[in-house]
Amino acid sequence: MTRSTPSSARCYVEISRRQLAANYNAVRRTVGPDVDVMGVVKAEAYGHGMVEVARVLEAHGARWLAVSTVAEGAALRAAGLKAEILVMAGLLAPDPAVAIAQRLTPVAHSLEDIAAFDKASLAAGQPLPFHLKLDTGMARLGTRATPAAIAHALAGLRSARCEGLLTHFASASDFTTPQTTLQIECFDELTGALAELGVRPKYLHLSSTNAIAYARPHAWRTIVRPGHAIYGYVSPAKGNGPPSDLAVAPALSWKAKIVAVKDVPANTLVGYGGTACTRRATRMAILGAGYADGIPHRLSNRGRVIAGGKFAPILGTVSMDLTTIDITDSAKLSPGDDVTLLGTEGRLSINAQEMARVAGTISYNVLCGIKPRVERVYID
Ligand SMILES: *Cc1c(COP(=O)(O)O)cnc(C)c1O
């Protein structure tokens, strides 16, 4: 039985533009017309392909995109993206000049950044709008300077301009800790004090996916920054959270082709290290994908795929380019047939959160772990 397939690749992901757009629109509906939705497309859009995803979001009206590095921002500009682009993950010395040349909006994370941005802006003879990140309790990037010191630094600007204040939550899906509430209070206090000192930038933003899904409208302000939700995921709430309001679904399916099928007797050791031993006469399929494609090695002897409409366990260790599964109970399958690593076949499905749980990691890590050599196929 040959399955129809959109790709002849050994391993590919199929990404639904329609689902990406539906997820983006679900976020827009949730936050309402007064809040801008900045699509976070950093890290190759969590494995979905940065440029393609950015194009979908722009086609659906996105005025803002967010990336981590100026190199990512420059790649979006090279591909013709026109939206405002926020660069979130910290700039190094040569980066402000690139940000100016590529019309990117960098985030400043310290008073030193503010001075460096101004210097670069003066040197280029061009404006440099930027946003300033406040560390409200996550203790990663963001300034811990006092409002007075921040206001003083901003008042000294000669060319660069602060257009936004932001922060980032550490625990927005965790309702067993007051950390998010405290971070919001801290942001309110800091921005209130700054406003009194004359610092009233146009944009205020705090929320990524979890603070959108587990509705904290007070934290939405002028822009929200969803990444995970655009790709169809919301982390499960810890503790007594409200239900997630976001109607999103995964936009990506991950497939691998069978490269060989064989029958082995009971008591056959399988794969590197002989870590699996068949208990019965077993039909196995060797998949043309391994950890070099992003299948977590921790799925060895623990994970499963969907093969011929049935779950099929992974047998033995995941190798670099190959993974063995047990298809004794599956329909007849042949080399060239696709199996599903992530996605839906009939009534069965496996999503990145499930794969992550078995692999001892998080869904973000599974999605970002899908390697560049895995072909990306876009469907409408
Ligand atoms: C990655 C990131 C986001 C998006 O987070 P999700 O949980 O994927 O929605 C938002 N803001 C910042 C600062 C980030 O680094």
The ligand as an SDF file (V2000), in Angstrom:
LIG
                    3D

 15 15  0  0  0  0  0  0  0  0999 V2000
   10.4090   33.8290   22.7230 C   0  0  0  0  0  0  0  0  0  0  0  0
    9.8430   35.0590   23.3170 C   0  0  0  0  0  0  0  0  0  0  0  0
    8.4720   35.3200   23.2330 C   0  0  0  0  0  0  0  0  0  0  0  0
    7.4670   34.3100   22.6920 C   0  0  0  0  0  0  0  0  0  0  0  0
    7.2070   33.3600   23.7110 O   0  0  0  0  0  0  0  0  0  0  0  0
    6.1240   32.1860   23.5100 P   0  0  0  0  0  0  0  0  0  0  0  0
    6.0770   31.5140   24.8240 O   0  0  0  0  0  0  0  0  0  0  0  0
    6.6600   31.3090   22.4310 O   0  0  0  0  0  0  0  0  0  0  0  0
    4.8510   32.8260   23.1290 O   0  0  0  0  0  0  0  0  0  0  0  0
    8.0270   36.5520   23.6810 C   0  0  0  0  0  0  0  0  0  0  0  0
    8.8780   37.4500   24.2340 N   0  0  0  0  0  0  0  0  0  0  0  0
   10.1960   37.2090   24.3640 C   0  0  0  0  0  0  0  0  0  0  0  0
   11.0740   38.2390   24.9970 C   0  0  0  0  0  0  0  0  0  0  0  0
   10.7360   36.0000   23.9280 C   0  0  0  0  0  0  0  0  0  0  0  0
   12.0270   35.7490   24.0710 O   0  0  0  0  0  0  0  0  0  0  0  0
  1  2  1  0
  2  3  1  0
  2 14  2  0
  3  4  1  0
  3 10  2  0
  4  5  1  0
  5  6  1  0
  6  7  2  0
  6  8  1  0
  6  9  1  0
 10 11  1  0
 11 12  2  0
 12 13  1  0
 12 14  1  0
 14 15  1  0
M  END
$$$$
